[in-house]
Structures are given as structure tokens and as C-alpha cells.
Amino acid sequence: MKKDENYINSIRTIREKCIGCTHCLRICSTEAIRVRNRKMELYDLKCIDCGECFKVCPTGSIYSFYDNIDIVKKFDYNILIVPNILPSVNFGLLSYEDVIKRLSSFGFNEIWEEGIGNEAYLIALKKTLKEKKDTIKPIIPTSCPAIVRLLQVNYPLLINNLTVINLPLDILGNYIKEKRKNIKSFGLFYLSTYPCKITALKNPLGLKSSPFNGVFSLSDIYKKVLVEKNEGSGEFFKSGKVGVSSGRRGGEEDFLEDFKVISIDGIWNIKKFFDEMEEEKIPYFDYIDAKACSLGCVGGVFLKNQNFLLNFYNQREEEKRRKSLMSDIIENDIDEFLKDESLLLTEKINPRPQYLLSENMDLAAKIFQEVNTIYDLLPKLDCGSCGAPSCRSFAEDVVLNKIKLTECKFIEEKNL
């Protein structure tokens, strides 16, 4: 699909359902949420689609958009890529094989595990660590889109640490598109466990376009799989141990055991680490195995009713069942995966425009001073009663005329 020139979020809100509880306000790691007049407001350019707000919303007023499964009817031949953590998901009495067969019955001629792309990504990454000594360290992965967007919003100085290797999902998508290019009416789709992957395919970073024709939500497909009685016979392509393990915390670190790697899961833990990176307080590392969700992708946002600890256990058990380290496809065709046109990002990833309070540097500096002046008047309690997540963000909103200073409960108008 072609890239949208305007930035889009997959996280959306149903204003009528919002009760102003502020759960989302307090959980947002980039201060992208405000609560005004008992209703949530989303600052699009600050949102990284991590989906933490989605998980804590008690009324269902926060949701993620995705494509309807009926989109496959537009094509004569359909291929679905399933997330590498799908074996960990509890589908009741259904086995993983049963789930794949039911997914196939929805109109898919082939089903591929995303882990195949992760295997290619890690092989390329290991080669980079061995051969390209001038690469900025520690390398930060592109494999978690929420992490890439976090850098754009909060840590623009760390963007240069991002690897130039493509998102594993796109590496696999490019490979499949090339191998099936002789099929005239061919659709490629992904089953996502989190909003950030939907955004990454709808509005890719570092690429002009995505090889995918659509993306589905696991929370939606999950229900359909449970009630579906038919079984399809589409071909199934499985990853090896490495592809399965890459979806959990520490999986990439296991494969890169010859290098100094640290595994971090959970968006707040990652933020703390990046803060210390900017302050040069951390020791040397070659690579950061960073995943925004707790325990890794097994803690995906669209799995919010699942037991993540049990999913983590299930994922480890699935690794033991895989006989080979790598998939047969990677073993036999790795050179095709490592071609630059499929493997590497083609465009520079830049900070989000909101990082500057104004595009005019002189005006931005003036606004920054005004923000500091307002901030000095505030109690610095970050209580959230004003509808902003912190006193600092409240001061920014005041200077940008989004709210009045008197909305702070600790300031009386007569004292201004």
C-alpha cells in the first residue's frame, strides 16, 4: 500500500463512550493524551500507537482501526502473514494447527509465519555487527515500530542509532511479493497483535510504500476463528526456533550471544533506558533488544484479555517443538532475503514535526522561555487534575493557547 503523506494513527476514540476517568492520561508514555470536559483528546503527533491506552480503557472508547476480512474477496490469490507469537495465544481447545486451518478457510491460499522475516533480519543484523565497525552503537532495532516512533517523538538525538535494516515484516513481504509476482490478482495481508504494526503498514517509516494490501486485528479475527467450523487447506510456511523466539523478551539477545546485547521490555522501562542513554550514563552495548510490550510481543495490545505470563510460557514451549534453528526457506534462499532493495530502508527517518514548538527557531526559543516561565508558577505535582499529564505539558498547552492557566487548581486568578 502507498504511504499516506499525512501522518496517521491507528489509535482512535469514540468520544461518546469516554467518561473522563484519566486512566489513559496516566499510562501514556509520550504525553499524547489530554482530558478536557471529561473527554479524551489525542495529540496525533505525540502518539506512537503503542496501545497502552487501549489496554486500560474501561469503556471501550479507545480502539484501533484495521481492515475488514472481506477485503480478501478483491483478489483471486491471497497470502496471510501471521505474527511470530501466534503459537502462544490461547484459543481454548483449538491447537495451533487447528487455528492455522481455520484462518486458511477465510480465503487464504498460503499462510506464512512472520518469524521467517525475523530470521532474515537477525542474520543481516549479525552481519552488520561483525563487519561494519563504524556503525553507531548501541544499535536500536526497527523490528518494533512503537520504539521507532518513540525516538521520533521523545528522543530525536537517538534516531541515528536506528539500524538501516528494514522491519522484519516488510523484509518477508518483499520476498513473497517477488516470489509470487507472476500471480496477477494477488493480495498480501498481515494479522496484527498491536496498533503500531497497523500504523507501520498503513504509513511506513523509512520506505516509500509497504508491500501489503491490508492488515487485520487479532482481537477481531480471534472471535471469528473460535466460531469458524470450516478448515482450509492452504500451504503453511513455518519459521525455525529463532523466528519463534524473536517474538518474546530476550529472543533476539539469545541469537546474538556473541555480542553485548541488553533486552528491555515495556515502554516505560525503555524510556528510562533511553533517558540514561542521552545522559551517557549507560555502559557500552552493541544492540538493544527493545520491545514496547511487556514480555515482548506476547504481551500485544490486541491480546489484552490473555494471560501474558502464560503466553510467554507457551512461546518458550513452541520454541522447543521446532526442530531446526532456522526455517527451510531461510536456509535455502537467504541470499534473496539479503538483497539491498528488500533488506534496507530507502528513506531517512526524521523527528516528528511536533518536537519543535515552532518551525521558526527564534520563535521556538521564545515559546520555550514562556513555557519555563509558566512552569515555574506551577506546583510541579503532576496531579493531572487540569487534564494534562504533567505540569510541564500543561505549561506548553497554556503557551500554545490550548487551555487557560486558571485551569490549574492550585492557581487562583486573583494572584496572576
C-alpha positions as CSV (number, residue, x, y, z in Angstrom):
1,M,0.0,0.0,0.0
2,K,1.2,3.5,-0.7
3,K,2.4,5.8,2.0
4,D,0.0,8.4,3.3
5,E,1.7,11.9,3.0
6,N,-0.1,13.0,6.2
7,Y,0.8,11.2,9.4
8,I,-2.0,8.8,10.6
9,N,-2.6,7.0,13.8
10,S,-4.3,3.7,14.1
11,I,-5.5,4.6,17.6
12,R,-8.9,6.3,17.5
13,T,-11.5,7.3,20.1
14,I,-15.3,7.2,20.4
15,R,-16.0,10.4,22.2
16,E,-19.5,9.4,23.3
17,K,-18.1,6.5,25.3
18,C,-15.4,8.4,27.2
19,I,-16.2,9.1,30.9
20,G,-13.0,11.1,31.6
21,C,-11.6,8.6,34.0
22,T,-8.0,9.6,33.1
23,H,-6.6,6.0,33.1
24,C,-5.3,6.7,29.5
25,L,-3.8,10.1,30.6
26,R,-1.7,8.5,33.2
27,I,-0.5,5.5,31.2
28,C,0.6,7.4,28.0
29,S,4.4,7.4,27.8
30,T,4.6,10.4,25.4
31,E,2.0,12.7,27.0
32,A,-0.1,12.4,23.9
33,I,-3.4,12.5,25.8
34,R,-5.4,15.2,27.5
35,V,-8.8,15.0,29.2
36,R,-10.9,18.2,28.6
37,N,-14.5,18.5,29.8
38,R,-14.5,14.8,30.8
39,K,-13.5,13.7,27.3
40,M,-10.2,12.3,26.0
41,E,-8.3,14.3,23.4
42,L,-5.4,12.7,21.4
43,Y,-2.5,14.7,20.2
44,D,-1.7,12.8,17.0
45,L,1.9,13.9,16.5
46,K,2.8,12.7,20.0
47,C,1.0,9.4,19.8
48,I,3.3,6.4,18.9
49,D,0.4,3.8,18.7
50,C,1.9,1.6,21.5
51,G,-1.7,1.0,22.5
52,E,-1.2,1.2,26.3
53,C,-4.3,3.5,26.5
54,F,-6.3,0.8,24.6
55,K,-5.5,-1.7,27.3
56,V,-6.5,0.4,30.3
57,C,-9.7,2.0,28.9
58,P,-12.7,0.6,30.9
59,T,-15.4,1.7,28.5
60,G,-14.0,0.7,25.1
61,S,-13.9,4.3,23.9
62,I,-10.3,3.8,22.6
63,Y,-9.9,1.5,19.6
64,S,-7.7,0.8,16.7
65,F,-8.8,0.8,13.1
66,Y,-8.0,-2.1,10.8
67,D,-9.2,-3.7,7.5
68,N,-12.2,-5.9,7.3
69,I,-11.5,-9.5,6.4
70,D,-13.8,-9.2,3.4
71,I,-11.1,-7.2,1.6
72,V,-9.6,-10.6,0.5
73,K,-12.5,-11.0,-1.9
74,K,-10.9,-8.4,-4.1
75,F,-8.1,-10.8,-5.0
76,D,-8.0,-14.2,-6.6
77,Y,-5.0,-15.4,-4.6
78,N,-4.4,-14.4,-1.0
79,I,-1.4,-14.8,1.4
80,L,-1.6,-14.1,5.1
81,I,1.4,-13.5,7.3
82,V,0.7,-14.3,11.0
83,P,2.6,-12.9,13.9
84,N,5.5,-14.9,15.3
85,I,3.8,-15.1,18.7
86,L,0.5,-16.6,17.4
87,P,1.5,-20.1,18.8
88,S,1.4,-18.5,22.3
89,V,-2.2,-17.4,22.1
90,N,-4.8,-19.3,24.0
91,F,-7.6,-20.4,21.6
92,G,-9.3,-22.6,24.1
93,L,-9.4,-26.2,23.0
94,L,-8.0,-25.4,19.5
95,S,-4.5,-26.4,18.7
96,Y,-2.1,-24.1,16.8
97,E,-2.6,-26.3,13.7
98,D,-6.4,-26.0,14.1
99,V,-6.1,-22.2,14.2
100,I,-4.0,-22.2,11.0
101,K,-6.5,-24.3,9.2
102,R,-9.4,-22.1,10.2
103,L,-7.5,-19.0,9.2
104,S,-6.9,-20.6,5.8
105,S,-10.7,-21.1,5.4
106,F,-11.1,-17.3,5.3
107,G,-9.8,-17.3,1.8
108,F,-6.0,-17.6,2.1
109,N,-4.1,-19.8,-0.3
110,E,-0.9,-19.5,1.8
111,I,0.0,-18.7,5.4
112,W,3.5,-17.6,6.4
113,E,4.9,-17.1,9.9
114,E,6.4,-13.6,10.4
115,G,9.3,-15.2,12.2
116,I,10.8,-16.1,8.8
117,G,11.3,-12.3,8.3
118,N,12.8,-12.0,11.8
119,E,15.3,-14.7,11.0
120,A,16.5,-12.8,7.9
121,Y,16.6,-9.6,10.0
122,L,18.7,-11.1,12.6
123,I,21.1,-12.7,10.1
124,A,21.6,-9.3,8.5
125,L,22.0,-7.7,11.9
126,K,24.7,-10.2,13.0
127,K,26.5,-9.5,9.7
128,T,26.3,-5.8,10.4
129,L,27.7,-6.2,13.9
130,K,30.6,-8.3,12.6
131,E,31.6,-6.4,9.5
132,K,30.5,-2.7,9.9
133,K,32.7,-1.5,12.8
134,D,31.8,2.2,12.1
135,T,28.1,1.6,12.9
136,I,26.8,3.8,15.7
137,K,26.3,1.8,18.9
138,P,24.2,0.6,20.6
139,I,22.1,-0.2,17.6
140,I,18.4,0.3,18.2
141,P,16.0,-2.0,16.3
142,T,13.4,-1.3,13.7
143,S,11.6,-4.5,14.5
144,C,9.2,-2.7,17.0
145,P,7.5,0.2,15.2
146,A,6.5,1.8,18.6
147,I,10.1,2.1,19.5
148,V,11.0,3.9,16.2
149,R,8.1,6.3,16.8
150,L,9.2,6.8,20.4
151,L,12.5,8.0,19.1
152,Q,10.8,10.4,16.7
153,V,8.7,12.0,19.5
154,N,10.9,12.0,22.6
155,Y,14.5,11.1,21.6
156,P,15.4,12.6,18.2
157,L,19.1,12.6,19.0
158,L,19.0,8.8,19.2
159,I,17.5,8.3,15.7
160,N,21.0,7.9,14.3
161,N,21.3,4.7,16.4
162,L,18.5,3.0,14.4
163,T,19.6,0.2,12.2
164,V,19.1,0.7,8.5
165,I,17.7,-2.8,8.2
166,N,14.0,-2.9,7.3
167,L,11.2,-4.0,9.5
168,P,11.3,-7.9,9.5
169,L,7.7,-8.0,8.4
170,D,8.5,-5.9,5.3
171,I,11.5,-8.0,4.6
172,L,9.3,-11.0,4.4
173,G,6.6,-9.2,2.5
174,N,9.1,-8.0,-0.1
175,Y,10.4,-11.6,-0.5
176,I,6.9,-13.0,-1.0
177,K,5.9,-10.3,-3.5
178,E,8.9,-11.1,-5.6
179,K,8.4,-14.8,-5.5
180,R,4.7,-14.5,-6.4
181,K,5.0,-11.6,-8.9
182,N,3.6,-13.8,-11.7
183,I,0.3,-14.1,-10.0
184,K,-2.0,-11.4,-11.5
185,S,-4.6,-10.9,-8.8
186,F,-2.5,-11.4,-5.6
187,G,-3.2,-9.9,-2.1
188,L,-0.8,-9.9,0.8
189,F,-2.1,-9.4,4.3
190,Y,-0.9,-9.3,7.9
191,L,-2.6,-10.3,11.2
192,S,-1.5,-7.8,13.8
193,T,-1.4,-8.1,17.6
194,Y,-0.8,-4.3,18.2
195,P,-1.8,-0.9,16.7
196,C,1.8,0.1,15.9
197,K,2.2,-2.6,13.3
198,I,-1.1,-1.4,11.7
199,T,0.3,2.1,11.5
200,A,3.7,0.8,10.2
201,L,2.0,-0.9,7.3
202,K,-0.5,1.9,6.6
203,N,2.1,4.7,6.9
204,P,5.6,3.1,6.7
205,L,8.7,4.8,8.1
206,G,11.9,4.7,6.0
207,L,10.0,3.4,3.0
208,K,8.0,4.9,0.1
209,S,5.4,2.1,0.3
210,S,4.5,-1.1,2.0
211,P,4.2,-4.5,0.2
212,F,1.0,-5.2,2.0
213,N,-2.6,-4.8,0.7
214,G,-4.3,-4.9,4.1
215,V,-3.9,-5.6,7.8
216,F,-6.3,-7.3,10.3
217,S,-6.6,-7.1,14.1
218,L,-6.1,-10.3,16.1
219,S,-8.8,-9.2,18.5
220,D,-11.3,-9.3,15.6
221,I,-10.0,-12.4,13.9
222,Y,-9.8,-14.3,17.2
223,K,-13.6,-14.3,17.6
224,K,-14.0,-15.4,14.0
225,V,-11.6,-18.3,14.5
226,L,-13.4,-19.6,17.6
227,V,-16.8,-19.8,15.8
228,E,-15.5,-21.0,12.4
229,K,-16.1,-24.6,11.7
230,N,-14.6,-25.0,8.2
231,E,-11.0,-25.8,7.7
232,G,-8.9,-24.6,4.7
233,S,-6.0,-26.4,3.0
234,G,-3.7,-23.5,2.2
235,E,0.0,-24.1,2.3
236,F,1.7,-23.2,5.6
237,F,5.3,-21.9,5.9
238,K,6.8,-22.2,9.4
239,S,9.8,-20.4,10.9
240,G,12.5,-22.1,13.0
241,K,13.4,-21.7,16.6
242,V,14.9,-18.3,16.0
243,G,11.8,-17.0,14.3
244,V,9.6,-18.1,17.2
245,S,11.9,-16.8,19.9
246,S,12.3,-13.3,18.4
247,G,8.7,-12.5,19.5
248,R,9.5,-12.7,23.2
249,R,11.7,-10.8,25.6
250,G,15.3,-11.9,25.2
251,G,14.7,-13.8,22.0
252,E,17.0,-11.6,19.8
253,E,19.6,-11.5,22.6
254,D,19.8,-15.3,22.6
255,F,20.6,-15.3,18.9
256,L,23.2,-12.5,19.2
257,E,25.0,-14.2,22.1
258,D,28.5,-13.3,20.7
259,F,27.7,-9.6,21.2
260,K,26.9,-7.4,24.1
261,V,23.1,-7.1,24.0
262,I,20.6,-5.9,26.5
263,S,16.9,-6.9,26.4
264,I,14.3,-4.4,27.6
265,D,10.6,-4.8,27.5
266,G,7.8,-2.4,28.4
267,I,7.6,1.1,27.1
268,W,8.3,2.8,30.5
269,N,11.4,0.7,31.0
270,I,12.6,1.6,27.6
271,K,12.0,5.3,28.2
272,K,14.1,5.2,31.4
273,F,16.9,3.4,29.5
274,F,16.8,6.0,26.6
275,D,16.9,8.8,29.2
276,E,20.1,7.4,30.6
277,M,21.5,6.9,27.1
278,E,21.0,10.6,26.3
279,E,22.7,11.4,29.6
280,E,25.6,9.0,28.7
281,K,25.0,7.0,31.9
282,I,24.9,3.5,30.4
283,P,27.9,1.2,29.7
284,Y,28.7,0.0,26.2
285,F,26.3,-2.2,24.3
286,D,26.3,-3.4,20.7
287,Y,22.5,-3.8,20.4
288,I,19.3,-3.1,22.4
289,D,16.7,-5.9,22.1
290,A,13.8,-3.4,22.8
291,K,10.1,-4.4,22.7
292,A,7.4,-1.9,23.7
293,C,5.0,-4.6,25.1
294,S,5.6,-6.3,28.5
295,L,7.4,-9.6,28.0
296,G,7.8,-8.8,24.3
297,C,5.2,-9.3,21.5
298,V,3.5,-12.0,23.6
299,G,2.1,-9.0,25.5
300,G,0.5,-7.5,22.4
301,V,-2.2,-4.9,22.9
302,F,-4.9,-6.8,21.0
303,L,-4.4,-9.7,23.4
304,K,-5.4,-7.7,26.5
305,N,-7.7,-10.5,27.8
306,Q,-5.0,-13.1,27.7
307,N,-2.6,-14.1,30.4
308,F,0.7,-12.7,29.2
309,L,2.8,-14.9,31.6
310,L,1.1,-18.0,30.2
311,N,1.6,-16.7,26.7
312,F,5.3,-16.3,27.4
313,Y,5.5,-19.9,28.7
314,N,3.6,-21.1,25.6
315,Q,6.0,-19.3,23.3
316,R,9.0,-21.0,25.0
317,E,7.3,-24.4,24.7
318,E,6.8,-23.8,21.0
319,E,10.5,-23.0,20.5
320,K,11.3,-26.4,22.0
321,R,9.0,-28.1,19.5
322,R,10.7,-26.5,16.4
323,K,13.4,-28.9,15.2
324,S,15.5,-26.5,13.2
325,L,17.2,-23.3,14.2
326,M,16.1,-21.5,11.0
327,S,13.3,-22.1,8.6
328,D,13.9,-24.2,5.5
329,I,13.2,-21.1,3.4
330,I,15.9,-19.1,5.1
331,E,18.4,-22.0,4.9
332,N,17.8,-22.4,1.2
333,D,17.2,-18.8,0.0
334,I,18.9,-16.4,2.4
335,D,20.8,-14.6,-0.4
336,E,17.4,-13.5,-1.8
337,F,16.4,-12.0,1.5
338,L,19.7,-10.1,1.9
339,K,19.4,-8.1,-1.4
340,D,19.6,-4.4,-0.5
341,E,16.4,-3.5,-2.3
342,S,14.4,-5.8,0.0
343,L,16.5,-5.6,3.1
344,L,17.3,-1.9,3.7
345,L,15.3,1.2,4.4
346,T,15.2,3.6,1.5
347,E,14.3,6.9,3.2
348,K,15.6,8.8,6.2
349,I,13.6,8.6,9.4
350,N,13.2,12.1,10.9
351,P,11.9,13.5,14.2
352,R,8.2,14.3,14.3
353,P,7.3,17.9,13.5
354,Q,5.9,18.5,17.0
355,Y,9.3,18.2,18.5
356,L,9.8,21.9,17.9
357,L,7.2,24.2,19.4
358,S,7.5,26.2,16.2
359,E,9.3,25.6,12.8
360,N,10.8,29.1,13.3
361,M,13.8,28.5,15.6
362,D,13.7,32.0,17.0
363,L,10.0,31.7,17.8
364,A,10.5,28.3,19.2
365,A,13.1,29.6,21.6
366,K,10.8,32.4,22.7
367,I,7.9,29.9,23.3
368,F,10.3,27.7,25.2
369,Q,11.1,30.6,27.5
370,E,7.4,31.3,28.0
371,V,6.8,27.6,28.9
372,N,9.6,27.8,31.5
373,T,8.0,30.9,33.0
374,I,4.6,29.3,33.3
375,Y,6.1,26.1,34.6
376,D,7.8,28.0,37.4
377,L,4.4,29.1,38.6
378,L,3.0,25.6,38.9
379,P,3.2,23.2,41.9
380,K,5.0,20.5,39.9
381,L,2.9,17.8,41.4
382,D,1.8,16.3,38.0
383,C,-1.6,15.6,39.6
384,G,-3.5,15.5,36.3
385,S,-6.5,17.4,37.7
386,C,-6.1,20.0,34.9
387,G,-6.5,17.4,32.2
388,A,-2.8,17.3,31.3
389,P,-0.5,14.5,32.3
390,S,2.2,16.8,33.8
391,C,2.8,20.4,34.9
392,R,5.3,20.7,32.0
393,S,2.8,19.6,29.4
394,F,0.2,21.9,31.0
395,A,2.6,24.8,30.6
396,E,3.1,24.0,27.0
397,D,-0.7,23.9,26.4
398,V,-1.1,27.3,28.1
399,V,1.5,28.9,25.9
400,L,0.0,27.4,22.8
401,N,-3.5,28.7,23.9
402,K,-5.0,25.3,24.3
403,I,-6.0,25.9,27.9
404,K,-6.1,28.7,30.4
405,L,-3.6,28.9,33.3
406,T,-6.5,29.2,35.7
407,E,-7.4,25.6,34.9
408,C,-4.7,24.6,37.4
409,K,-6.5,24.0,40.7
410,F,-3.5,25.4,42.6
411,I,-3.5,28.8,41.0
412,E,-6.1,31.4,41.7
413,E,-6.9,34.0,39.0
414,K,-6.6,36.9,41.5
415,N,-2.9,36.0,42.1
416,L,-2.0,36.3,38.4
